[in-house]
Amino acid sequence: MHGYSDNREAHLRRLRRVEGQIRGLQRMVDDDVYCIDVLTQVSAATRALQSFALELLEEHMAGCVVDAARQSPEEGAAKVKEAADAIARLVKS
């Protein structure tokens, strides 16, 4: 079971909203909407995905990382490294 399993339905609702934002962006481009308005919506969709990623990361650390650390120091260290790598990827994006 993954750390996000308890909130799976809430996560899926959030992702469906982001999906709707992306479809809205496609319509805006298809309708030739002013570029600054499109960029504003791109920013909103990006923030929504970043917010989702941070929540998922928090759940991963509170669940998967803590559980691994309880099992052994080596497993805990591996999960911390995995989380740190994920954070680095998020920061770069």
C-alpha positions in Angstrom: 0.0 0.0 0.0 1.4 3.4 -1.0 1.4 6.5 1.3 -1.2 8.2 -0.8 -3.7 5.3 -0.7 -5.8 6.8 2.1 -6.4 9.9 0.0 -6.6 8.3 -3.4 -10.1 9.6 -4.3 -9.2 13.2 -3.2 -6.0 13.0 -5.3 -7.9 11.7 -8.3 -10.4 14.6 -8.0 -7.5 17.1 -7.9 -5.9 15.5 -11.0 -9.2 15.6 -12.8 -9.4 19.3 -12.1 -5.9 19.8 -13.5 -6.9 17.7 -16.5 -9.8 20.1 -17.0 -7.5 23.0 -16.8 -5.3 21.5 -19.5 -8.3 20.9 -21.7 -9.3 24.5 -21.1 -5.8 25.5 -22.3 -6.3 23.5 -25.4 -9.6 25.3 -26.1 -8.0 28.7 -25.4 -5.3 28.0 -28.0 -7.8 26.6 -30.4 -9.9 29.7 -30.0 -6.9 31.9 -30.5 -7.2 33.6 -27.0 -4.7 36.4 -26.2 -1.3 34.9 -25.3 -1.1 36.5 -21.8 -4.4 35.0 -20.8 -3.2 31.6 -21.9 0.0 32.1 -20.0 -2.0 33.0 -16.9 -3.8 29.7 -17.2 -0.6 27.8 -17.7 0.7 29.3 -14.5 -2.5 28.2 -12.7 -2.2 24.7 -14.0 1.5 24.5 -13.1 0.8 25.7 -9.5 -2.0 23.1 -9.2 0.4 20.3 -10.2 3.1 21.6 -7.9 0.7 21.7 -5.0 -0.4 18.1 -5.8 3.2 17.0 -6.0 4.1 18.6 -2.6 1.1 16.9 -0.9 2.1 13.6 -2.4 5.7 14.1 -1.3 4.5 14.9 2.2 2.4 11.7 2.3 5.4 9.7 1.0 7.6 11.0 3.7 5.1 10.5 6.5 4.2 7.0 5.3 6.8 5.3 3.2 9.9 6.9 4.6 8.8 6.6 8.2 7.8 3.0 7.7 11.2 2.2 6.0 13.1 3.9 8.8 11.3 1.8 11.4 12.3 -1.4 9.5 16.0 -0.6 9.3 18.4 2.3 9.1 19.5 1.2 5.7 15.9 1.1 4.3 15.2 4.4 5.9 18.3 6.0 4.4 17.4 4.6 1.0 13.9 6.1 1.2 15.3 9.5 2.4 17.6 9.5 -0.6 14.7 8.6 -2.9 12.7 11.5 -1.4 15.6 13.9 -1.8 16.0 12.9 -5.4 12.3 13.6 -6.0 12.6 17.0 -4.3 15.5 17.8 -6.6 13.5 16.9 -9.7 10.6 19.1 -8.4 12.8 22.0 -7.8 14.4 21.8 -11.2 11.0 21.7 -13.0 
